[in-house]
């Protein structure tokens, strides 16, 4: 018998505003974030932005042990559509995969970016997506050597952003997917239909709820992703327009036994909230939503 749904819910530091993007807001330290994760029953986390956890191996291990937290893996931007940059991307993948594996990680979440400055993506045609698929297969080989599962993350401002991108990627790649309820919805993909039709390819899941009106402004070019997040793009689970519970049910009905990561991007732009205040309120609401489902 597999683990219960509730035992497969992990956290992500971005739900506490931890992000490497300049101007995003305050970055809370692990000493604040990890105890708050534990307070709502989360005992596993993704790595988060560079600079959140200690960079050295001993320091990372000590921090995870101190807070009785396990590492799931993390989010990795890679340039894989350009063969001229493939060797560099694979070097990056090798380094990150080794780091994840050394600390108990299991999942390597790939975001396929235009470049490492996150320039606006230029949509790929079928040939371009097939080339990207070849790059993803090479990253799969890197991950397999380290005992990790690679998953492709559809994401705003990447080469797998819109429904057209997702359809091409499903056709021209064979990689596992991270079903991100929020980013799929923003890009025009029904996450419930995705779970039902492609559940066998889902190797990981990120849970977000979305304010559809703000998402429309984002995809219409009125707001950047940061501005949209600051405008309330991501709501606590059950408070937005995404059928998150139905997507989870669709995955569970197909035998999914992987992680569900609470990953509701927020930005702390009004200073550091007092202890017990701030992002923990939205996280607690989302956990209560999942407890009700479970």
C-alpha positions as CSV (number, residue, x, y, z in Angstrom):
1,X,0.0,0.0,0.0
2,X,1.4,3.4,-0.9
3,X,1.8,6.5,1.3
4,X,-1.2,8.7,2.0
5,X,-1.6,11.9,0.1
6,X,-0.9,14.0,3.2
7,X,2.4,12.2,3.8
8,X,3.4,13.2,0.2
9,X,3.0,17.0,0.7
10,X,6.3,19.0,0.8
11,X,7.2,22.6,1.0
12,X,9.1,25.1,-1.2
13,X,10.9,28.2,0.1
14,X,9.3,30.4,-2.6
15,X,6.0,30.1,-0.6
16,X,7.8,32.2,2.0
17,X,9.1,34.7,-0.7
18,X,12.5,33.1,-1.0
19,X,13.6,34.0,-4.6
20,X,16.8,35.0,-6.3
21,X,15.2,37.5,-8.7
22,X,16.6,41.0,-7.9
23,X,13.9,43.3,-6.5
24,X,11.6,40.4,-5.6
25,X,11.5,41.2,-1.9
26,X,12.9,40.1,1.5
27,X,14.5,36.6,1.6
28,X,13.7,35.0,5.0
29,X,16.4,32.7,6.5
30,X,16.0,29.0,7.0
31,X,15.8,29.6,10.7
32,X,12.5,31.3,10.1
33,X,11.1,29.3,7.2
34,X,11.9,25.7,8.2
35,X,10.3,25.9,11.7
36,X,7.2,27.4,10.0
37,X,7.1,24.5,7.5
38,X,7.3,22.0,10.4
39,X,4.6,23.9,12.3
40,X,2.1,22.9,9.5
41,X,3.3,19.4,9.2
42,X,5.7,19.7,6.3
43,X,8.9,17.7,6.8
44,X,10.4,17.8,3.3
45,X,11.4,20.7,1.1
46,X,12.8,21.7,-2.3
47,X,16.1,23.5,-2.2
48,X,14.9,27.0,-3.1
49,X,16.9,29.9,-4.4
50,X,20.7,30.1,-4.3
51,X,21.7,31.7,-1.0
52,X,18.8,30.4,1.0
53,X,20.5,27.2,2.3
54,X,24.2,27.1,3.1
55,X,26.3,26.6,0.0
56,X,28.7,24.1,1.6
57,X,27.7,20.5,2.0
58,X,28.3,20.3,5.8
59,X,26.3,23.4,6.4
60,X,23.4,22.2,4.3
61,X,23.3,18.8,6.0
62,X,23.5,20.5,9.4
63,X,20.6,22.8,8.6
64,X,18.4,20.0,7.4
65,X,19.3,17.8,10.4
66,X,18.7,20.7,12.9
67,X,15.2,21.2,11.5
68,X,14.4,17.5,10.9
69,X,13.8,18.3,7.2
70,X,14.6,16.1,4.2
71,X,15.5,17.4,0.8
72,X,13.4,16.6,-2.2
73,X,15.4,18.3,-4.9
74,X,14.8,21.5,-6.7
75,X,14.2,23.8,-9.6
76,X,16.9,24.0,-12.3
77,X,16.9,26.4,-15.3
78,X,18.7,25.0,-18.3
79,X,19.3,26.1,-21.9
80,X,18.6,23.0,-23.9
81,X,17.2,24.1,-27.2
82,X,20.5,25.4,-28.6
83,X,23.0,22.6,-29.4
84,X,25.9,25.1,-29.2
85,X,25.1,25.5,-25.5
86,X,24.4,21.9,-24.7
87,X,27.8,21.0,-23.2
88,X,27.5,23.9,-20.8
89,X,24.0,22.9,-19.8
90,X,25.0,19.3,-19.2
91,X,27.9,20.5,-17.0
92,X,25.4,22.5,-15.0
93,X,23.1,19.6,-14.8
94,X,25.9,17.3,-13.6
95,X,26.9,19.6,-10.8
96,X,23.4,20.2,-9.6
97,X,22.4,16.5,-9.8
98,X,25.5,15.5,-7.8
99,X,24.6,18.1,-5.2
100,X,20.9,17.0,-4.9
101,X,21.9,13.3,-4.7
102,X,24.6,13.9,-2.0
103,X,21.9,15.4,0.3
104,X,19.1,12.8,-0.3
105,X,17.3,14.6,-3.2
106,X,15.2,12.6,-5.6
107,X,13.9,15.1,-8.1
108,X,15.5,17.4,-10.7
109,X,12.9,19.9,-11.9
110,X,14.0,21.4,-15.2
111,X,12.8,24.7,-16.5
112,X,13.8,25.2,-20.2
113,X,14.8,28.9,-20.5
114,X,15.7,31.0,-23.5
115,X,18.9,32.0,-21.7
116,X,20.2,32.3,-18.2
117,X,19.0,35.9,-17.9
118,X,15.5,34.6,-18.4
119,X,14.9,36.6,-21.6
120,X,11.5,36.5,-23.1
121,X,11.1,33.1,-24.8
122,X,11.0,32.8,-28.6
123,X,8.4,30.0,-29.2
124,X,9.9,26.8,-30.8
125,X,8.5,25.0,-33.8
126,X,8.4,21.2,-34.1
127,X,12.1,20.9,-35.1
128,X,13.1,23.2,-32.3
129,X,11.1,21.2,-29.7
130,X,12.6,18.0,-31.1
131,X,16.1,19.4,-30.5
132,X,15.0,20.4,-27.0
133,X,13.8,16.8,-26.5
134,X,17.2,15.5,-27.4
135,X,18.7,17.8,-24.7
136,X,16.2,16.6,-22.1
137,X,17.1,13.0,-22.9
138,X,20.8,13.8,-22.2
139,X,19.8,15.4,-18.9
140,X,17.8,12.3,-18.1
141,X,21.0,10.3,-18.5
142,X,22.8,12.6,-16.1
143,X,20.0,12.3,-13.5
144,X,19.8,8.5,-13.9
145,X,23.5,8.3,-13.0
146,X,22.8,10.1,-9.7
147,X,19.5,8.2,-8.9
148,X,17.3,11.2,-9.7
149,X,14.1,11.6,-11.7
150,X,14.1,14.6,-14.1
151,X,10.8,16.3,-14.6
152,X,10.0,19.1,-17.1
153,X,8.3,22.1,-15.5
154,X,5.9,24.1,-17.7
155,X,6.5,27.7,-16.5
156,X,5.7,31.3,-17.4
157,X,8.6,32.9,-19.3
158,X,10.1,29.6,-20.5
159,X,10.0,27.7,-23.7
160,X,7.2,25.5,-22.3
161,X,4.8,28.3,-21.3
162,X,1.6,28.2,-23.4
163,X,-0.8,25.4,-24.4
164,X,0.9,25.3,-27.9
165,X,4.3,24.8,-26.2
166,X,2.9,22.1,-23.9
167,X,1.3,20.2,-26.9
168,X,4.6,20.4,-28.9
169,X,6.6,19.3,-25.9
170,X,4.3,16.3,-25.2
171,X,4.7,15.2,-28.8
172,X,8.5,15.8,-29.3
173,X,9.9,14.8,-25.9
174,X,9.7,11.7,-23.7
175,X,10.7,13.3,-20.4
176,X,8.6,13.0,-17.2
177,X,6.6,16.1,-16.2
178,X,6.1,18.3,-13.2
179,X,2.3,18.9,-13.2
180,X,2.2,22.5,-11.9
181,X,-1.4,23.3,-11.5
182,X,-0.8,27.1,-11.6
183,X,1.6,27.4,-14.5
184,X,-0.4,25.0,-16.7
185,X,-3.6,27.0,-15.9
186,X,-1.9,30.4,-16.7
187,X,-0.6,29.0,-20.0
188,X,-4.1,27.9,-21.0
189,X,-3.9,24.2,-20.1
190,X,-6.5,22.5,-18.0
191,X,-4.5,20.7,-15.2
192,X,-7.3,18.2,-14.7
193,X,-7.4,17.2,-18.3
194,X,-3.6,17.0,-18.3
195,X,-3.6,14.7,-15.3
196,X,-6.2,12.5,-16.9
197,X,-4.6,12.3,-20.3
198,X,-0.9,12.3,-19.4
199,X,-0.9,11.0,-15.8
200,X,1.5,8.3,-16.8
201,X,4.1,10.9,-17.6
202,X,3.7,12.9,-14.4
203,X,6.7,12.3,-12.0
204,X,6.2,15.3,-9.7
205,X,3.5,17.9,-8.9
206,X,3.6,21.5,-7.8
207,X,0.4,22.9,-6.3
208,X,-0.7,26.5,-6.9
209,X,-4.0,28.3,-7.1
210,X,-4.4,31.3,-9.4
211,X,-6.4,34.5,-9.6
212,X,-7.6,34.3,-13.2
213,X,-8.0,38.0,-13.6
214,X,-4.4,38.7,-12.7
215,X,-3.2,35.8,-14.9
216,X,-5.0,37.4,-17.8
217,X,-3.1,40.6,-17.2
218,X,0.1,38.7,-17.0
219,X,-0.4,36.7,-20.3
220,X,-1.6,39.9,-22.0
221,X,1.7,41.6,-21.3
222,X,0.3,44.1,-18.9
223,X,2.3,42.7,-16.0
224,X,5.6,40.9,-15.6
225,X,5.7,37.7,-13.5
226,X,7.0,39.6,-10.5
227,X,4.4,42.3,-10.8
228,X,1.7,39.6,-11.2
229,X,2.9,37.8,-8.1
230,X,2.9,41.1,-6.2
231,X,-0.6,41.8,-7.4
232,X,-1.8,38.5,-5.9
233,X,-1.5,36.0,-8.8
234,X,-1.2,33.0,-6.5
235,X,-4.0,32.5,-4.0
236,X,-4.1,29.9,-1.1
237,X,-5.3,26.6,-2.4
238,X,-9.1,26.6,-2.7
239,X,-9.3,30.4,-2.9
240,X,-8.5,30.9,-6.6
241,X,-9.8,29.7,-10.0
242,X,-7.8,26.5,-10.5
243,X,-9.6,23.1,-9.8
244,X,-6.6,21.9,-7.7
245,X,-8.6,19.3,-5.9
246,X,-9.9,17.8,-9.1
247,X,-6.3,17.7,-10.5
248,X,-5.1,15.8,-7.4
249,X,-8.0,13.4,-7.6
250,X,-7.3,12.7,-11.3
251,X,-3.7,11.9,-10.5
252,X,-4.5,9.7,-7.5
253,X,-7.0,7.8,-9.6
254,X,-4.2,6.9,-12.0
255,X,-2.0,5.6,-9.2
256,X,0.2,8.6,-8.7
257,X,2.4,8.1,-5.6
258,X,4.8,11.1,-6.0
259,X,5.2,14.3,-4.1
260,X,2.9,17.3,-4.1
261,X,4.9,20.5,-3.4
262,X,3.1,23.6,-2.0
263,X,4.7,26.2,-4.2
264,X,2.7,29.4,-4.0
265,X,5.1,32.2,-5.1
266,X,4.9,35.3,-2.9
267,X,7.0,38.4,-2.6
268,X,7.7,40.2,0.7
269,X,7.8,43.8,-0.4
270,X,6.8,45.5,2.8
271,X,9.7,44.3,5.0
272,X,10.0,41.2,7.2
273,X,6.7,40.2,8.7
274,X,6.5,39.6,12.5
275,X,6.9,36.0,13.8
276,X,3.8,34.1,13.1
277,X,2.7,36.6,10.5
278,X,3.1,36.8,6.7
279,X,3.3,33.8,4.3
280,X,2.6,31.2,7.0
281,X,-1.1,32.3,6.9
282,X,-1.5,31.3,3.2
283,X,0.5,28.1,3.7
284,X,-1.7,27.1,6.7
285,X,-4.9,27.7,4.6
286,X,-3.5,25.6,1.8
287,X,-2.5,22.8,4.2
288,X,-6.0,22.8,5.7
289,X,-7.4,22.5,2.1
290,X,-5.2,19.5,1.5
291,X,-6.1,18.0,4.9
292,X,-9.8,18.2,3.9
293,X,-9.1,16.4,0.6
294,X,-7.0,13.7,2.4
